[in-house]
Amino acid sequence: MTHASRPHTADATGARRGHQVLQRLRENPPNLWYNGEQVKDVTTHAALHGGVHTLAALYDLQWREPDATLFTSPSSGRKVARSFMIPKTHGELHSITVAMKVWEDYTHGMMGRVPDYINRAMSGYAAGAAFLSEGDPRFGQNAIRYHEYLRENDLCLTHTLIPPQANRAVSLAKQADPYLAARVKEETGAGIVIRGCRMLATLPISDEIMVFPSTVLKAVEEDAPYAFGFSIPNNTHGLRFICRESVDYGRSHFDHPLGSRFEEMDAVVIFDDVFVPWENVLLYRDVARCNQAYSRTGAVVHMTHQVVVKNIAKAEFMLGLAHLLVDSIGAEGFQHIHEKLAELWVNMETMKAFLRAAEADAAIDEWGVMRPAWNPLDAARNLFPRLYPRMVEIIQQIGASGLVAMPMERDLKGPLAADIKRYYQAARAEAFDRIPLFRLAWDASLSAFASRQVLYERFFFGDPVRMAGALVAGHQSQIQEQAERVREFVREGRDEAFAAAAG
Ligand SMILES: Cc1cc2nc3c(=O)[nH]c(=O)nc-3n(C[C@H](O)[C@H](O)[C@H](O)COP(=O)(O)OP(=O)(O)OC[C@H]3O[C@@H](n4cnc5c(N)ncnc54)[C@H](O)[C@@H]3O)c2cc1C
């Protein structure tokens, strides 16, 4: 069986620039399918190239701000992306925040899957490699080697965890077809063969895919074939991605300011007897270990750190956007507008406070890594899915019909330009300034891009219902501690009452 090969770490260049990202995607095209056709070149494809070029711009950006975004590789001495750092001090941890904020500011948090996200995950797995080694000594070594390989080549990953949404009432093994959800088909001395499907991978316009277990496997033998963690190149033989319809309609930045830039794409992943060599495997057939891997290694904490930095950038953007809308139409005097701006501001400060608390209370974990404090991050990741749809709603409530009474770029250059100049003016903006602002507000609150952002924030980190369940289970001791204090208070009142009655 053939499989895509990886370049030698000796050929690595460290932190990449945009042209290297594009060149690698051209030379090693991920096997994407779009609207019935195989995508030959993601860098030019109409539905994808906007996001791809933004991705490349992010890699250029890291060389424009190298002090913030890069650090010296501990193995090669090259400059590499700071999001691959395994922090040992509070200072190093904060430097990762600063680096991630550079990318998040560039995308205004609208490209949730900038490569930092999985870079942090893989750094977590490498840091907690000893946990993986308890499953198989090779796996911990694989995690460390893979993390180094990614760091030195500055590769970009997508990832997939969730089985297809066929029948959520029964386990993976009990689906109509046991090979619906990706599972181990065969094991050989050289590796494993995977057949089946995974539901979603955001940013398939990337170099490799991290295929990891979701944490909802049942600890029964029949779930074991679905329990694995590995990474492979996106052009591996038998691996296919089926893209959803693009939210980039191929229009200008003027008409479609967010969709034309930040379309990261989501795809269903098909494994058609994909061969995975053992050296790429980090977890295998050990359901309990798979379910614990995110938390025990610390990967989930490092990923959530990135998520909260993204949330801050997004909340800042929505606040700034709301203010500009209010200002442009002279709505600043209305009380409910103050309330809405205040709500956006509080959301932004809440996310900042969570991040600050996570950094301030960070501590060395069992692997010797400076791990951000989990409680504020867990609170942030459970809260933001509720805050973001409301932020979008606020933009709709402020923008009102201005969000749809909006011409397009060609109208401004057409025969009706004089009408447009006259009738689209705002209190504090000429028509030709107001229109791009309101088009941005439309793309943030109403367009297909905007809807997908809301869905993303609701679900990308997991089903909010089950996340809340995990939160309650995971913070039981804290909840019990508070319950005990209240119980004591109730007891005091009761004792007082009975003592008075007895007296
Ligand atoms: C835009 C977007 C991007 C994403 N990107 C990625 C990605 O890059 N990689 C990745 O791995 N995943 C990704 N996801 C998937 C994400 O992890 C899932 O959406 C999330 O875990 C919820 O799973 P589901 O979508 O399969 O919903 P389902 O599990 O099918 O849930 C559907 C409904 O049924 C309810 N439900 C189902 N089972 C239960 C239960 N046991 N108890 C209570 N309620 C239940 C849910 O609450 C929900 O209302 C992405 C999702 C979105 C929307």
The ligand as an SDF file (V2000), in Angstrom:
LIG
                    3D

 53 58  0  0  0  0  0  0  0  0999 V2000
  -18.6500   24.9070   11.8150 C   0  0  0  0  0  0  0  0  0  0  0  0
  -18.1720   23.6960   12.5400 C   0  0  0  0  0  0  0  0  0  0  0  0
  -16.8380   23.3480   12.4680 C   0  0  0  0  0  0  0  0  0  0  0  0
  -16.3880   22.1940   13.1120 C   0  0  0  0  0  0  0  0  0  0  0  0
  -15.0710   21.8250   12.9920 N   0  0  0  0  0  0  0  0  0  0  0  0
  -14.6770   20.6500   13.5030 C   0  0  0  0  0  0  0  0  0  0  0  0
  -13.3390   20.1910   13.3180 C   0  0  0  0  0  0  0  0  0  0  0  0
  -12.5160   20.8570   12.7140 O   0  0  0  0  0  0  0  0  0  0  0  0
  -12.9870   18.9950   13.8120 N   0  0  0  0  0  0  0  0  0  0  0  0
  -13.8800   18.2230   14.5000 C   0  0  0  0  0  0  0  0  0  0  0  0
  -13.5130   17.1530   14.9380 O   0  0  0  0  0  0  0  0  0  0  0  0
  -15.1450   18.6190   14.7060 N   0  0  0  0  0  0  0  0  0  0  0  0
  -15.5660   19.8060   14.2190 C   0  0  0  0  0  0  0  0  0  0  0  0
  -16.8440   20.2080   14.4010 N   0  0  0  0  0  0  0  0  0  0  0  0
  -17.7790   19.2480   14.9950 C   0  0  0  0  0  0  0  0  0  0  0  0
  -18.1060   19.5180   16.4450 C   0  0  0  0  0  0  0  0  0  0  0  0
  -17.1400   18.9160   17.2650 O   0  0  0  0  0  0  0  0  0  0  0  0
  -19.5030   18.9340   16.6700 C   0  0  0  0  0  0  0  0  0  0  0  0
  -20.4170   19.7690   15.9890 O   0  0  0  0  0  0  0  0  0  0  0  0
  -19.9150   18.8310   18.1040 C   0  0  0  0  0  0  0  0  0  0  0  0
  -19.0790   17.9450   18.8120 O   0  0  0  0  0  0  0  0  0  0  0  0
  -21.3570   18.3160   18.2360 C   0  0  0  0  0  0  0  0  0  0  0  0
  -21.4790   17.1090   17.5460 O   0  0  0  0  0  0  0  0  0  0  0  0
  -22.4660   16.9480   16.3180 P   0  0  0  0  0  0  0  0  0  0  0  0
  -22.3540   18.1540   15.4610 O   0  0  0  0  0  0  0  0  0  0  0  0
  -22.1760   15.6490   15.7270 O   0  0  0  0  0  0  0  0  0  0  0  0
  -23.8970   17.0100   16.9630 O   0  0  0  0  0  0  0  0  0  0  0  0
  -24.7550   15.7610   17.3960 P   0  0  0  0  0  0  0  0  0  0  0  0
  -23.9760   14.9450   18.3740 O   0  0  0  0  0  0  0  0  0  0  0  0
  -25.2490   15.0240   16.2260 O   0  0  0  0  0  0  0  0  0  0  0  0
  -25.9540   16.4700   18.1530 O   0  0  0  0  0  0  0  0  0  0  0  0
  -27.1570   16.8920   17.4740 C   0  0  0  0  0  0  0  0  0  0  0  0
  -28.1730   17.2960   18.5370 C   0  0  0  0  0  0  0  0  0  0  0  0
  -28.4880   16.1710   19.3520 O   0  0  0  0  0  0  0  0  0  0  0  0
  -28.1450   16.4260   20.7280 C   0  0  0  0  0  0  0  0  0  0  0  0
  -27.4840   15.2370   21.2640 N   0  0  0  0  0  0  0  0  0  0  0  0
  -26.8240   14.2700   20.5670 C   0  0  0  0  0  0  0  0  0  0  0  0
  -26.3280   13.3520   21.4040 N   0  0  0  0  0  0  0  0  0  0  0  0
  -26.6510   13.7480   22.6470 C   0  0  0  0  0  0  0  0  0  0  0  0
  -26.4080   13.2060   23.9350 C   0  0  0  0  0  0  0  0  0  0  0  0
  -25.7510   12.0640   24.0960 N   0  0  0  0  0  0  0  0  0  0  0  0
  -26.8780   13.8850   24.9950 N   0  0  0  0  0  0  0  0  0  0  0  0
  -27.5590   15.0420   24.8400 C   0  0  0  0  0  0  0  0  0  0  0  0
  -27.8340   15.5900   23.6350 N   0  0  0  0  0  0  0  0  0  0  0  0
  -27.3950   14.9390   22.5670 C   0  0  0  0  0  0  0  0  0  0  0  0
  -27.1950   17.6130   20.6870 C   0  0  0  0  0  0  0  0  0  0  0  0
  -27.2680   18.3860   21.8960 O   0  0  0  0  0  0  0  0  0  0  0  0
  -27.6630   18.3700   19.4660 C   0  0  0  0  0  0  0  0  0  0  0  0
  -28.7060   19.2250   19.8320 O   0  0  0  0  0  0  0  0  0  0  0  0
  -17.3040   21.3850   13.8300 C   0  0  0  0  0  0  0  0  0  0  0  0
  -18.6430   21.7690   13.9260 C   0  0  0  0  0  0  0  0  0  0  0  0
  -19.0860   22.8950   13.2770 C   0  0  0  0  0  0  0  0  0  0  0  0
  -20.5460   23.2460   13.3630 C   0  0  0  0  0  0  0  0  0  0  0  0
  1  2  1  0
  2  3  1  0
  2 52  2  0
  3  4  2  0
  4  5  1  0
  4 50  1  0
  5  6  2  0
  6  7  1  0
  6 13  1  0
  7  8  2  0
  7  9  1  0
  9 10  1  0
 10 11  2  0
 10 12  1  0
 12 13  2  0
 13 14  1  0
 14 15  1  0
 14 50  1  0
 15 16  1  0
 16 17  1  0
 16 18  1  0
 18 19  1  0
 18 20  1  0
 20 21  1  0
 20 22  1  0
 22 23  1  0
 23 24  1  0
 24 25  2  0
 24 26  1  0
 24 27  1  0
 27 28  1  0
 28 29  2  0
 28 30  1  0
 28 31  1  0
 31 32  1  0
 32 33  1  0
 33 34  1  0
 33 48  1  0
 34 35  1  0
 35 36  1  0
 35 46  1  0
 36 37  1  0
 36 45  1  0
 37 38  2  0
 38 39  1  0
 39 40  1  0
 39 45  2  0
 40 41  1  0
 40 42  2  0
 42 43  1  0
 43 44  2  0
 44 45  1  0
 46 47  1  0
 46 48  1  0
 48 49  1  0
 50 51  2  0
 51 52  1  0
 52 53  1  0
M  END
$$$$
